[in-house]
Amino acid sequence: MLSFADLFKSNALSQDVTLFTPVDTILFLAIAFALGLFIYFIYKLTYTGVMFSRSFGISLVVLSMISTFIILAVTSNVVLSLGMVGALSIVRFRSAIKDPLDIVYLFWSLSVGIVLGARQYFLAILGSLIIGGILVLLAKMGRTGQDYIIILEFSDGNMEQKAADVVKAYGKRVSVKTKTVTDTAMEVTYAVSLAGEEAKLVNELKAIRGVEKAVLVSYNGDYME
């Protein structure tokens, strides 16, 4: 059995790190770029928020390319791989992830780079096509409407039921979240799923006598946009 000292004396550590020609490197990165664009396209297609983050989509493309050439370097030499592990162990990511699904796309982009770095072209391409198809299918199956928070302020509390009927006529899964009553006004917050005509709903609510303010806010699980 080889000891640790014998391992460092072996030819495995003295192998040439330039195992890839410029053509091979360009080919690897080109495939990573194409699959990164595919991930970006799927992310944009399945995005359900209000403000699409273009910078996050670009980072998915670049991340797949970066992870590809890192794995290429790691697999070319044992000493380099040990140093790379030590260098990457001090990296810390501080950016907050709002949507848990964003983690899926980040991990997918990294996985593409790792698989391509291991020279598994077919696995990277086929796996990405299958994952992309599943994400699109699940997004369409669960997309019955966009979730919103509606905030209504009344000067006449008798109009509350009429406003609630209007909200129920436009949306699905309507529920009252908060209700605040003072001597001069009342504020009610609804959670509702809408499939369209958001502007028309707000205008109709504001037209009700006694409704002083109507606010529509996009809602995604644990945060609002």
Sine and cosine of phi, psi and omega as CSV:
sin_phi,cos_phi,sin_psi,cos_psi,sin_omega,cos_omega
0.00,0.00,0.74,-0.67,-0.04,-1.00
-0.96,0.29,0.71,-0.71,0.11,-0.99
-0.99,0.12,0.09,-1.00,0.00,-1.00
-0.91,0.42,-0.59,0.81,0.02,-1.00
-0.93,0.38,-0.62,0.78,0.03,-1.00
-0.91,0.42,-0.54,0.84,0.01,-1.00
-0.90,0.43,-0.63,0.77,0.00,-1.00
-0.96,0.28,-0.34,0.94,0.04,-1.00
-1.00,0.01,-0.13,0.99,-0.08,-1.00
-0.97,0.25,0.28,-0.96,0.01,-1.00
-0.95,0.32,-0.25,0.97,-0.03,-1.00
-0.89,0.45,-0.50,0.87,-0.02,-1.00
-1.00,0.04,-0.23,0.97,-0.02,-1.00
-0.98,-0.22,0.19,0.98,-0.03,-1.00
-0.94,0.34,0.43,-0.90,-0.03,-1.00
-0.94,0.35,0.75,-0.66,-0.01,-1.00
-0.99,0.12,-0.18,0.98,0.00,-1.00
-1.00,-0.04,0.92,0.39,-0.04,-1.00
-1.00,0.03,-0.17,0.99,-0.09,-1.00
-0.90,-0.44,0.75,-0.66,0.07,-1.00
-0.98,0.21,0.30,-0.95,0.06,-1.00
-0.83,0.56,-0.57,0.82,0.02,-1.00
-0.91,0.41,-0.68,0.74,0.03,-1.00
-0.88,0.47,-0.68,0.73,-0.02,-1.00
-0.89,0.46,-0.70,0.71,0.01,-1.00
-0.90,0.44,-0.62,0.78,0.01,-1.00
-0.90,0.44,-0.72,0.69,0.03,-1.00
-0.85,0.52,-0.75,0.66,-0.05,-1.00
-0.93,0.38,-0.54,0.84,0.03,-1.00
-0.91,0.41,-0.67,0.74,0.04,-1.00
-0.91,0.41,-0.66,0.75,0.03,-1.00
-0.89,0.46,-0.63,0.78,0.02,-1.00
-0.91,0.42,-0.68,0.74,-0.01,-1.00
-0.91,0.42,-0.70,0.72,0.02,-1.00
-0.94,0.35,-0.54,0.84,0.07,-1.00
-0.90,0.44,-0.64,0.77,0.07,-1.00
-0.90,0.43,-0.60,0.80,0.04,-1.00
-0.90,0.43,-0.67,0.74,0.05,-1.00
-0.89,0.45,-0.67,0.74,0.03,-1.00
-0.86,0.51,-0.68,0.73,0.00,-1.00
-0.90,0.44,-0.69,0.72,0.01,-1.00
-0.91,0.41,-0.65,0.76,0.03,-1.00
-0.88,0.48,-0.69,0.72,0.00,-1.00
-0.93,0.37,-0.59,0.81,-0.03,-1.00
-0.94,0.35,-0.57,0.82,-0.07,-1.00
-0.99,-0.16,0.04,1.00,-0.04,-1.00
-0.93,0.37,0.72,-0.70,-0.06,-1.00
-0.89,-0.45,0.03,1.00,0.00,-1.00
-0.98,0.20,-0.13,-0.99,-0.01,-1.00
-0.99,-0.11,-0.75,0.66,-0.03,-1.00
-0.97,-0.24,0.97,-0.25,-0.01,-1.00
-0.94,0.33,0.77,-0.64,-0.01,-1.00
-1.00,-0.03,0.98,-0.20,0.01,-1.00
-0.93,0.38,-0.56,0.83,0.00,-1.00
-0.90,0.44,-0.59,0.80,0.04,-1.00
-0.92,0.39,-0.64,0.77,0.05,-1.00
-0.89,0.45,-0.65,0.76,0.04,-1.00
-0.91,0.42,-0.61,0.79,0.01,-1.00
-0.89,0.45,-0.51,0.86,0.05,-1.00
-0.91,0.42,-0.64,0.77,0.02,-1.00
-0.92,0.40,-0.75,0.66,-0.06,-1.00
-0.93,0.36,-0.58,0.81,-0.02,-1.00
-0.89,0.45,-0.63,0.78,0.04,-1.00
-0.90,0.43,-0.59,0.80,0.02,-1.00
-0.95,0.30,-0.67,0.74,0.00,-1.00
-0.90,0.44,-0.73,0.68,-0.01,-1.00
-0.90,0.43,-0.47,0.89,0.03,-1.00
-0.91,0.41,-0.78,0.62,-0.06,-1.00
-0.96,0.27,-0.37,0.93,0.12,-0.99
-0.91,0.41,-0.71,0.70,0.00,-1.00
-0.93,0.38,-0.57,0.82,0.08,-1.00
-0.87,0.49,-0.67,0.74,0.02,-1.00
-0.93,0.36,-0.65,0.76,-0.02,-1.00
-0.90,0.43,-0.68,0.74,-0.05,-1.00
-0.97,0.24,-0.13,0.99,-0.04,-1.00
-1.00,0.02,-0.33,0.94,-0.06,-1.00
-0.38,-0.93,0.71,-0.71,-0.05,-1.00
-0.93,0.37,-0.69,0.72,0.00,-1.00
-0.88,0.48,-0.68,0.73,0.02,-1.00
-0.90,0.43,-0.60,0.80,0.01,-1.00
-0.92,0.40,-0.63,0.78,0.04,-1.00
-0.90,0.43,-0.66,0.75,0.04,-1.00
-0.92,0.39,-0.60,0.80,0.00,-1.00
-0.92,0.39,-0.62,0.78,0.04,-1.00
-0.89,0.46,-0.67,0.74,0.02,-1.00
-0.91,0.41,-0.62,0.78,-0.01,-1.00
-0.93,0.36,-0.68,0.74,-0.04,-1.00
-0.96,0.29,-0.34,0.94,-0.02,-1.00
-0.93,0.37,-0.31,0.95,-0.01,-1.00
-1.00,-0.09,-0.02,1.00,-0.01,-1.00
-0.98,0.21,0.73,-0.69,0.03,-1.00
-0.78,-0.63,0.71,-0.70,0.01,-1.00
-0.96,-0.27,0.83,-0.55,-0.08,-1.00
-0.95,-0.31,-0.10,1.00,-0.04,-1.00
-0.93,0.36,0.73,-0.69,0.01,-1.00
-0.98,0.19,0.69,-0.72,0.04,-1.00
-0.99,-0.16,0.92,-0.40,-0.03,-1.00
-0.96,0.26,-0.76,0.65,-0.06,-1.00
-0.98,-0.20,0.82,-0.57,0.04,-1.00
-0.83,0.55,-0.44,0.90,0.01,-1.00
-0.93,0.38,-0.40,0.91,0.05,-1.00
-0.88,0.47,-0.54,0.84,0.04,-1.00
-0.89,0.45,-0.60,0.80,0.03,-1.00
-0.88,0.48,-0.70,0.72,-0.01,-1.00
-0.94,0.35,-0.60,0.80,0.06,-1.00
-0.90,0.44,-0.72,0.70,0.01,-1.00
-0.92,0.40,-0.60,0.80,0.05,-1.00
-0.89,0.46,-0.71,0.70,0.01,-1.00
-0.89,0.46,-0.68,0.73,0.04,-1.00
-0.90,0.43,-0.65,0.76,-0.02,-1.00
-0.90,0.44,-0.61,0.79,0.05,-1.00
-0.87,0.50,-0.71,0.71,0.02,-1.00
-0.89,0.45,-0.64,0.77,0.00,-1.00
-0.91,0.42,-0.71,0.70,-0.02,-1.00
-0.92,0.40,-0.66,0.75,0.04,-1.00
-0.91,0.41,-0.62,0.78,0.05,-1.00
-0.89,0.46,-0.46,0.89,0.07,-1.00
-1.00,0.06,0.15,0.99,0.07,-1.00
0.93,0.37,0.44,0.90,0.02,-1.00
-0.99,-0.15,0.96,0.30,-0.07,-1.00
-0.87,0.49,-0.76,0.65,-0.08,-1.00
-0.89,0.46,-0.67,0.74,0.00,-1.00
-0.90,0.44,-0.66,0.75,-0.01,-1.00
-0.91,0.42,-0.70,0.72,-0.04,-1.00
-0.94,0.34,-0.76,0.65,-0.03,-1.00
-0.91,0.42,-0.68,0.73,0.01,-1.00
-0.88,0.47,-0.64,0.77,0.01,-1.00
-0.92,0.40,-0.64,0.77,0.03,-1.00
-0.90,0.45,-0.66,0.75,-0.01,-1.00
-0.93,0.37,-0.72,0.69,-0.01,-1.00
-0.89,0.46,-0.69,0.72,0.02,-1.00
-0.88,0.48,-0.69,0.73,0.03,-1.00
-0.89,0.46,-0.65,0.76,0.01,-1.00
-0.91,0.41,-0.67,0.74,0.01,-1.00
-0.89,0.46,-0.67,0.74,0.03,-1.00
-0.90,0.43,-0.68,0.73,-0.01,-1.00
-0.89,0.46,-0.72,0.69,-0.01,-1.00
-0.92,0.40,-0.59,0.81,0.01,-1.00
-0.91,0.42,-0.65,0.76,0.00,-1.00
-0.96,0.29,-0.56,0.83,0.02,-1.00
-0.92,0.38,-0.61,0.79,-0.06,-1.00
-1.00,-0.05,-0.03,1.00,-0.07,-1.00
-1.00,-0.01,0.99,0.14,0.06,-1.00
-0.99,-0.12,-0.08,1.00,-0.01,-1.00
0.36,-0.93,0.27,-0.96,0.03,-1.00
-1.00,-0.06,0.71,-0.71,-0.01,-1.00
-0.99,0.14,0.68,-0.73,-0.01,-1.00
-0.69,-0.72,0.37,-0.93,0.19,-0.98
-0.93,-0.37,0.81,-0.59,0.03,-1.00
-0.94,-0.35,0.82,-0.57,0.00,-1.00
-0.93,-0.38,0.88,-0.47,-0.01,-1.00
-0.89,-0.46,0.72,-0.69,0.06,-1.00
-0.91,-0.42,0.84,-0.55,-0.08,-1.00
-0.94,-0.33,0.65,-0.76,0.22,-0.98
-0.99,-0.10,-0.31,0.95,0.04,-1.00
-0.81,-0.58,0.96,-0.29,-0.07,-1.00
-0.91,0.41,-0.30,0.95,0.01,-1.00
-0.93,0.36,-0.27,0.96,-0.01,-1.00
-1.00,0.02,0.03,1.00,-0.03,-1.00
-0.87,0.48,-0.72,0.70,-0.04,-1.00
-0.91,0.43,-0.62,0.78,0.03,-1.00
-0.90,0.43,-0.66,0.75,0.03,-1.00
-0.92,0.40,-0.62,0.78,0.02,-1.00
-0.90,0.44,-0.61,0.79,0.03,-1.00
-0.91,0.42,-0.62,0.79,0.03,-1.00
-0.91,0.41,-0.68,0.73,0.02,-1.00
-0.88,0.47,-0.69,0.73,-0.01,-1.00
-0.92,0.39,-0.49,0.87,0.01,-1.00
-0.94,0.34,-0.48,0.88,-0.03,-1.00
-0.99,-0.10,-0.48,0.88,-0.17,-0.99
-0.86,-0.51,0.05,-1.00,0.04,-1.00
-0.85,-0.53,0.37,-0.93,0.04,-1.00
0.78,0.62,0.79,0.61,-0.01,-1.00
-0.99,0.14,0.75,-0.66,0.04,-1.00
-0.55,-0.83,0.55,-0.83,0.04,-1.00
-1.00,0.08,0.83,-0.56,-0.01,-1.00
-1.00,-0.07,-0.74,0.67,0.03,-1.00
-0.64,-0.77,0.42,-0.91,0.06,-1.00
-0.55,-0.83,0.88,-0.47,-0.03,-1.00
-0.88,-0.48,0.80,-0.60,-0.04,-1.00
-0.85,-0.52,0.79,-0.62,0.11,-0.99
-0.86,-0.50,-0.05,-1.00,-0.02,-1.00
-0.93,0.37,-0.47,0.88,-0.10,-0.99
-0.90,-0.43,-0.21,0.98,-0.08,-1.00
-0.44,-0.90,0.17,-0.99,0.05,-1.00
-0.59,-0.81,0.66,-0.75,0.02,-1.00
-0.82,-0.57,0.77,-0.64,-0.02,-1.00
-0.81,-0.58,0.69,-0.72,0.02,-1.00
-0.90,-0.44,0.80,-0.59,0.00,-1.00
-0.92,-0.38,0.57,-0.82,0.22,-0.98
-0.96,-0.28,0.79,-0.61,-0.11,-0.99
-0.54,-0.84,0.50,-0.86,0.09,-1.00
-0.96,-0.28,0.84,-0.54,-0.05,-1.00
-0.89,-0.46,0.63,-0.78,0.03,-1.00
-0.97,-0.26,0.13,0.99,-0.01,-1.00
0.49,-0.87,0.05,-1.00,0.03,-1.00
0.87,0.50,0.60,0.80,0.00,-1.00
-0.89,0.45,-0.71,0.71,-0.03,-1.00
-0.89,0.45,-0.64,0.77,0.00,-1.00
-0.90,0.43,-0.62,0.78,0.01,-1.00
-0.90,0.44,-0.73,0.68,-0.01,-1.00
-0.88,0.47,-0.68,0.74,0.00,-1.00
-0.90,0.44,-0.62,0.78,0.00,-1.00
-0.94,0.34,-0.59,0.80,0.04,-1.00
-0.92,0.40,-0.67,0.74,-0.02,-1.00
-0.92,0.39,-0.43,0.90,-0.01,-1.00
-0.97,0.23,-0.21,0.98,0.01,-1.00
-0.95,0.32,0.74,-0.68,0.02,-1.00
-0.90,0.44,0.78,-0.62,-0.01,-1.00
0.98,-0.19,-0.22,0.98,0.07,-1.00
-1.00,0.02,0.94,-0.34,-0.04,-1.00
-1.00,0.10,-0.52,0.86,-0.05,-1.00
-0.50,-0.86,0.67,-0.74,0.06,-1.00
-0.75,-0.66,0.87,-0.49,-0.06,-1.00
-0.84,-0.54,0.74,-0.67,0.04,-1.00
-0.90,-0.44,0.83,-0.55,-0.06,-1.00
-0.81,-0.59,0.75,-0.66,0.07,-1.00
-0.94,0.35,0.67,-0.74,-0.08,-1.00
-0.78,-0.62,0.79,-0.61,0.02,-1.00
-0.80,-0.59,1.00,0.07,0.10,-1.00
0.93,0.36,-0.99,-0.12,-0.11,-0.99
-0.97,-0.22,-0.03,1.00,-0.04,-1.00
-0.60,-0.80,0.34,-0.94,0.00,-1.00
-0.90,-0.45,0.51,-0.86,0.00,-1.00
-0.87,-0.49,0.00,0.00,0.00,0.00
